[in-house]
Amino acid sequence: MSPRALLLVNSHARQGEKRLPEAIHCLEQLGFNLIEKSTEHPQQLAELIQRYQNKVDLVIVGGGDGTLNAAVDGLVNTHLPLGILPLGTANDLARTLGIPNSIPEACKIIALGEVRHIDLGWVNGKHFFNVASLGLSVKITQRLTKEVKRRWGVLAYAATAIQVIWESRPFSAEIRFKNQSISVKTVQIAVGNGRYYGGGMAVVQDATIDDQRLDLYSLEIKHWWQIIPILPAMRGGRHIHSQNVRALHGQEFEVYTRKPRPINTDGEITTYTPALFRVIPQAVTVFVPPR
């Protein structure tokens, strides 16, 4: 019997509308019976998953990390396994899981049927796959328009980051962790669940998406130019060894600031401080390349 799949595509994703016919053809050739839904409003994805949960065996999401984040609550509530078609700009979750950007290859991975149970991060009631952060990354998110991402791809992250960094000013925060209270002056606090974020930067060099822990780093620089020697190390997650970076690992963190500060989850601003962060172990089942 052919597996029944709900195919959800964000038509605003960088390659969404253009690559959709190719994805449908590949999946049908591999024997999937598809219910295809395309949306310009990613916030509808969780609702669509719940609506079709009794009519399908799996959910396939075509889009980037923001699209996957919009779908995550539907996946958690229905326990349906997830297939990923990387059609976004950064595709950091796909990179973490070793899923290639090639649509035919990504479709084959889903058809092979090997799954991995991955953790989710959680902040103030909102799930995330990759990273939740406040500070610099929020300013980058606010400036990264869809047009810029569509035109420049991953390079848009680097160009926007350079513009934001030289304007950065430290803010005060309190981090509560394992019965400790740590006061910091920082330009960014990031809490990672997966390995990659922001177009291929690593949270920590040994982070995995099923290690049942969160990895927090706080970027504690006084002047914008102090971040320059740290930037190359961020690609591999080695920035945590810098004297200007505080690194913590655990299953739960609290972050407080003097006034509410926006937090982005997988590249979308979804909540504000004060914030409680938790890891939710083995929360979602995902199709992955054979080990």
Kinemage of the C-alpha trace (Angstrom):
@kinemage 1
@onewidth
@group {chain A} dominant
@subgroup {mainchain}
@vectorlist {calphas} color= white
{ca met a 1} P 0.000 0.000 0.000
{ca ser a 2} L 1.392 3.420 -0.976
{ca pro a 3} L 2.319 5.656 1.971
{ca arg a 4} L -0.023 8.631 2.295
{ca ala a 5} L 1.825 11.915 2.737
{ca leu a 6} L 0.649 15.442 3.467
{ca leu a 7} L 2.946 17.685 1.409
{ca leu a 8} L 3.089 21.226 2.776
{ca val a 9} L 5.038 23.877 0.883
{ca asn a 10} L 5.635 27.508 1.772
{ca ser a 11} L 5.182 29.229 -1.577
{ca his a 12} L 7.159 32.204 -0.217
{ca ala a 13} L 10.195 30.054 0.603
{ca arg a 14} L 13.263 30.938 -1.457
{ca gln a 15} L 12.762 27.973 -3.818
{ca gly a 16} L 9.239 26.958 -2.797
{ca glu a 17} L 7.052 27.643 -5.812
{ca lys a 18} L 9.816 27.001 -8.352
{ca arg a 19} L 10.804 23.566 -7.007
{ca leu a 20} L 7.322 22.297 -6.089
{ca pro a 21} L 6.604 20.473 -9.420
{ca glu a 22} L 9.983 18.709 -9.171
{ca ala a 23} L 9.243 17.624 -5.590
{ca ile a 24} L 5.773 16.306 -6.481
{ca his a 25} L 7.167 14.357 -9.461
{ca cys a 26} L 9.971 12.799 -7.380
{ca leu a 27} L 7.670 11.783 -4.533
{ca glu a 28} L 5.040 10.283 -6.838
{ca gln a 29} L 7.752 8.342 -8.702
{ca leu a 30} L 8.856 6.946 -5.332
{ca gly a 31} L 5.320 5.682 -4.664
{ca phe a 32} L 3.858 8.308 -2.344
{ca asn a 33} L 0.150 9.107 -2.449
{ca leu a 34} L 0.165 12.875 -1.904
{ca ile a 35} L -2.239 15.379 -0.435
{ca glu a 36} L -0.591 18.629 -1.529
{ca lys a 37} L -1.240 21.942 0.202
{ca ser a 38} L 0.611 25.158 -0.568
{ca thr a 39} L 0.272 28.231 1.619
{ca glu a 40} L 1.492 31.818 1.720
{ca his a 41} L 0.821 31.867 5.466
{ca pro a 42} L 3.113 29.467 7.369
{ca gln a 43} L 1.114 29.978 10.575
{ca gln a 44} L -1.577 27.763 8.982
{ca leu a 45} L 0.726 24.734 8.750
{ca ala a 46} L 0.128 23.350 12.243
{ca glu a 47} L -3.631 23.593 11.705
{ca leu a 48} L -3.367 21.756 8.353
{ca ile a 49} L -1.363 18.939 9.955
{ca gln a 50} L -4.000 18.472 12.636
{ca arg a 51} L -6.812 18.623 10.083
{ca tyr a 52} L -5.336 15.810 7.969
{ca gln a 53} L -3.743 13.720 10.731
{ca asn a 54} L -6.119 10.766 10.277
{ca lys a 55} L -5.769 10.733 6.481
{ca val a 56} L -1.977 10.494 6.185
{ca asp a 57} L 0.989 8.458 7.446
{ca leu a 58} L 3.590 11.243 7.373
{ca val a 59} L 4.063 14.961 6.798
{ca ile a 60} L 6.533 16.384 4.255
{ca val a 61} L 7.407 20.055 4.677
{ca gly a 62} L 9.018 22.044 1.868
{ca gly a 63} L 10.569 25.307 2.991
{ca gly a 64} L 13.253 26.724 5.252
{ca asp a 65} L 13.722 26.772 9.004
{ca gly a 66} L 10.948 29.318 9.559
{ca thr a 67} L 8.482 27.094 7.696
{ca leu a 68} L 9.508 24.046 9.726
{ca asn a 69} L 9.171 26.050 12.929
{ca ala a 70} L 5.633 27.056 11.933
{ca ala a 71} L 4.737 23.376 11.482
{ca val a 72} L 6.332 22.064 14.663
{ca asp a 73} L 3.311 22.318 16.998
{ca gly a 74} L 1.229 20.242 14.567
{ca leu a 75} L 3.950 17.572 14.497
{ca val a 76} L 4.198 17.480 18.293
{ca asn a 77} L 0.422 17.182 18.717
{ca thr a 78} L -0.125 14.478 16.073
{ca his a 79} L 3.133 12.457 16.429
{ca leu a 80} L 3.313 12.148 12.639
{ca pro a 81} L 6.850 11.642 11.249
{ca leu a 82} L 8.443 14.518 9.335
{ca gly a 83} L 10.094 14.506 5.925
{ca ile a 84} L 12.122 17.609 5.021
{ca leu a 85} L 12.541 19.186 1.582
{ca pro a 86} L 15.100 22.007 2.044
{ca leu a 87} L 13.635 24.890 0.035
{ca gly a 88} L 14.642 27.820 2.223
{ca thr a 89} L 17.620 30.129 2.465
{ca ala a 90} L 19.666 28.668 5.321
{ca asn a 91} L 18.166 25.160 5.795
{ca asp a 92} L 19.980 24.779 9.112
{ca leu a 93} L 17.841 21.890 10.406
{ca ala a 94} L 18.467 19.956 7.192
{ca arg a 95} L 22.207 20.662 7.574
{ca thr a 96} L 22.120 19.428 11.180
{ca leu a 97} L 20.466 16.175 10.061
{ca gly a 98} L 22.681 15.659 6.992
{ca ile a 99} L 19.841 16.131 4.490
{ca pro a 100} L 21.187 17.513 1.170
{ca asn a 101} L 19.633 20.467 -0.662
{ca ser a 102} L 19.062 18.276 -3.744
{ca ile a 103} L 15.309 17.660 -4.002
{ca pro a 104} L 15.648 14.168 -5.584
{ca glu a 105} L 18.098 13.128 -2.844
{ca ala a 106} L 15.898 14.569 -0.079
{ca cys a 107} L 12.898 12.671 -1.494
{ca lys a 108} L 14.877 9.404 -1.580
{ca ile a 109} L 15.790 9.844 2.087
{ca ile a 110} L 12.086 10.052 2.977
{ca ala a 111} L 11.305 6.990 0.845
{ca leu a 112} L 14.063 4.914 2.494
{ca gly a 113} L 12.191 5.307 5.771
{ca glu a 114} L 15.037 5.623 8.275
{ca val a 115} L 13.963 7.798 11.202
{ca arg a 116} L 15.607 9.600 14.099
{ca his a 117} L 13.887 10.850 17.237
{ca ile a 118} L 15.089 14.401 17.823
{ca asp a 119} L 14.798 16.863 20.690
{ca leu a 120} L 13.065 20.218 20.569
{ca gly a 121} L 13.836 23.392 22.420
{ca trp a 122} L 10.978 25.168 24.174
{ca val a 123} L 10.756 28.809 25.279
{ca asn a 124} L 7.693 30.394 26.871
{ca gly a 125} L 5.418 27.799 25.249
{ca lys a 126} L 7.022 27.999 21.777
{ca his a 127} L 8.974 25.058 20.325
{ca phe a 128} L 12.126 25.459 18.244
{ca phe a 129} L 14.425 23.105 16.339
{ca asn a 130} L 17.688 25.040 16.080
{ca val a 131} L 18.224 28.118 18.250
{ca ala a 132} L 16.342 30.715 20.262
{ca ser a 133} L 18.215 33.952 20.831
{ca leu a 134} L 18.033 37.600 21.830
{ca gly a 135} L 20.256 40.547 20.980
{ca leu a 136} L 22.207 40.725 17.722
{ca ser a 137} L 20.322 37.887 16.053
{ca val a 138} L 16.980 39.616 16.586
{ca lys a 139} L 18.265 42.772 14.892
{ca ile a 140} L 19.516 40.631 11.998
{ca thr a 141} L 16.098 38.947 11.736
{ca gln a 142} L 14.349 42.314 11.713
{ca arg a 143} L 16.470 43.514 8.777
{ca leu a 144} L 16.477 40.302 6.731
{ca thr a 145} L 13.591 40.873 4.361
{ca lys a 146} L 12.215 38.094 2.176
{ca glu a 147} L 13.461 39.975 -0.887
{ca val a 148} L 17.030 40.161 0.440
{ca lys a 149} L 17.060 36.448 1.351
{ca arg a 150} L 15.592 35.444 -1.999
{ca arg a 151} L 18.156 37.500 -3.912
{ca trp a 152} L 21.328 36.807 -1.932
{ca gly a 153} L 20.660 33.485 -0.178
{ca val a 154} L 22.998 32.631 2.724
{ca leu a 155} L 25.187 35.651 1.868
{ca ala a 156} L 22.308 37.825 3.079
{ca tyr a 157} L 22.946 36.639 6.661
{ca ala a 158} L 26.617 37.663 6.559
{ca ala a 159} L 25.973 41.047 4.934
{ca thr a 160} L 23.181 41.917 7.371
{ca ala a 161} L 25.244 40.731 10.358
{ca ile a 162} L 28.088 43.092 9.420
{ca gln a 163} L 25.652 46.028 9.286
{ca val a 164} L 24.184 45.138 12.697
{ca ile a 165} L 27.417 44.332 14.559
{ca trp a 166} L 28.957 47.795 14.359
{ca glu a 167} L 25.764 49.295 15.824
{ca ser a 168} L 25.619 46.799 18.704
{ca arg a 169} L 25.438 47.969 22.321
{ca pro a 170} L 25.636 45.637 25.355
{ca phe a 171} L 22.530 45.086 27.469
{ca ser a 172} L 22.166 43.744 31.009
{ca ala a 173} L 20.676 40.311 31.645
{ca glu a 174} L 20.372 37.755 34.407
{ca ile a 175} L 20.801 34.054 33.596
{ca arg a 176} L 19.440 31.558 36.145
{ca phe a 177} L 20.883 28.086 35.814
{ca lys a 178} L 21.149 25.157 38.259
{ca asn a 179} L 20.365 27.308 41.309
{ca gln a 180} L 22.865 29.974 40.198
{ca ser a 181} L 22.153 33.569 39.219
{ca ile a 182} L 24.633 35.070 36.732
{ca ser a 183} L 24.541 38.778 35.855
{ca val a 184} L 25.957 39.620 32.415
{ca lys a 185} L 26.516 42.539 30.053
{ca thr a 186} L 26.054 40.999 26.641
{ca val a 187} L 25.209 41.709 23.010
{ca gln a 188} L 23.696 38.274 22.379
{ca ile a 189} L 22.372 35.285 24.298
{ca ala a 190} L 21.695 32.199 22.201
{ca val a 191} L 20.198 28.916 23.398
{ca gly a 192} L 20.726 26.054 20.986
{ca asn a 193} L 18.943 22.737 20.682
{ca gly a 194} L 20.376 21.625 17.331
{ca arg a 195} L 23.826 22.143 15.848
{ca tyr a 196} L 23.496 24.817 13.143
{ca tyr a 197} L 21.772 28.192 12.915
{ca gly a 198} L 22.084 31.497 11.039
{ca gly a 199} L 23.132 29.983 7.735
{ca gly a 200} L 25.625 27.394 8.955
{ca met a 201} L 27.092 28.701 12.221
{ca ala a 202} L 27.457 26.053 14.930
{ca val a 203} L 26.117 26.612 18.442
{ca val a 204} L 28.832 24.443 19.986
{ca gln a 205} L 31.302 22.170 18.217
{ca asp a 206} L 29.905 18.956 19.787
{ca ala a 207} L 26.172 19.845 19.791
{ca thr a 208} L 23.710 17.315 18.377
{ca ile a 209} L 19.944 17.501 18.072
{ca asp a 210} L 19.338 14.405 20.180
{ca asp a 211} L 21.781 14.973 23.088
{ca gln a 212} L 18.921 15.976 25.429
{ca arg a 213} L 20.605 19.232 26.423
{ca leu a 214} L 20.536 22.922 25.585
{ca asp a 215} L 23.726 24.872 24.848
{ca leu a 216} L 23.728 28.533 25.891
{ca tyr a 217} L 26.325 31.105 24.967
{ca ser a 218} L 26.490 34.766 25.942
{ca leu a 219} L 28.599 37.103 23.771
{ca glu a 220} L 30.039 39.532 26.320
{ca ile a 221} L 31.939 42.193 24.376
{ca lys a 222} L 32.182 45.891 25.242
{ca his a 223} L 33.086 47.200 21.768
{ca trp a 224} L 31.788 46.043 18.371
{ca trp a 225} L 35.285 45.348 17.003
{ca gln a 226} L 35.890 42.684 19.689
{ca ile a 227} L 33.569 40.351 17.798
{ca ile a 228} L 35.774 40.320 14.682
{ca pro a 229} L 38.311 37.702 15.905
{ca ile a 230} L 35.430 35.555 17.207
{ca leu a 231} L 33.471 35.391 13.928
{ca pro a 232} L 35.596 32.740 12.112
{ca ala a 233} L 35.333 30.413 15.120
{ca met a 234} L 31.515 30.647 15.101
{ca arg a 235} L 31.351 28.559 11.909
{ca gly a 236} L 32.607 25.526 13.821
{ca gly a 237} L 31.223 26.319 17.265
{ca arg a 238} L 34.697 27.035 18.694
{ca his a 239} L 33.772 30.590 19.737
{ca ile a 240} L 32.826 29.260 23.186
{ca his a 241} L 36.555 29.088 24.008
{ca ser a 242} L 36.945 32.865 23.618
{ca gln a 243} L 37.457 34.915 26.781
{ca asn a 244} L 34.533 37.123 25.703
{ca val a 245} L 32.070 34.232 25.446
{ca arg a 246} L 30.316 32.523 28.359
{ca ala a 247} L 29.139 28.954 27.636
{ca leu a 248} L 26.674 26.887 29.697
{ca his a 249} L 25.035 23.499 29.122
{ca gly a 250} L 21.880 22.152 30.733
{ca gln a 251} L 18.254 21.168 30.357
{ca glu a 252} L 16.723 24.425 31.588
{ca phe a 253} L 17.635 28.135 31.699
{ca glu a 254} L 15.867 31.331 32.702
{ca val a 255} L 16.797 34.715 31.233
{ca tyr a 256} L 15.639 38.059 32.652
{ca thr a 257} L 16.203 41.569 31.277
{ca arg a 258} L 15.304 45.022 32.602
{ca lys a 259} L 12.694 45.520 29.908
{ca pro a 260} L 11.076 42.879 27.651
{ca arg a 261} L 13.399 41.987 24.776
{ca pro a 262} L 12.269 40.069 21.663
{ca ile a 263} L 13.407 36.476 21.166
{ca asn a 264} L 13.660 34.768 17.815
{ca thr a 265} L 13.104 31.045 17.406
{ca asp a 266} L 14.506 29.514 14.215
{ca gly a 267} L 14.683 32.961 12.647
{ca glu a 268} L 11.193 34.209 13.560
{ca ile a 269} L 10.431 36.592 16.452
{ca thr a 270} L 7.907 34.710 18.587
{ca thr a 271} L 8.234 35.720 22.259
{ca tyr a 272} L 9.883 38.112 24.755
{ca thr a 273} L 11.861 38.058 27.979
{ca pro a 274} L 11.503 37.058 30.757
{ca ala a 275} L 12.075 33.635 29.236
{ca leu a 276} L 12.130 30.055 30.427
{ca phe a 277} L 14.016 27.662 28.124
{ca arg a 278} L 13.704 23.863 28.271
{ca val a 279} L 14.709 20.862 26.200
{ca ile a 280} L 11.951 18.407 25.208
{ca pro a 281} L 13.717 15.062 24.561
{ca gln a 282} L 12.751 12.907 21.547
{ca ala a 283} L 9.804 15.148 20.715
{ca val a 284} L 9.667 14.699 16.906
{ca thr a 285} L 10.392 11.818 14.519
{ca val a 286} L 12.270 12.826 11.346
{ca phe a 287} L 13.345 10.926 8.210
{ca val a 288} L 17.139 11.047 7.954
{ca pro a 289} L 19.900 9.617 5.715
{ca pro a 290} L 20.838 6.019 6.539
{ca arg a 291} L 23.687 5.911 9.055
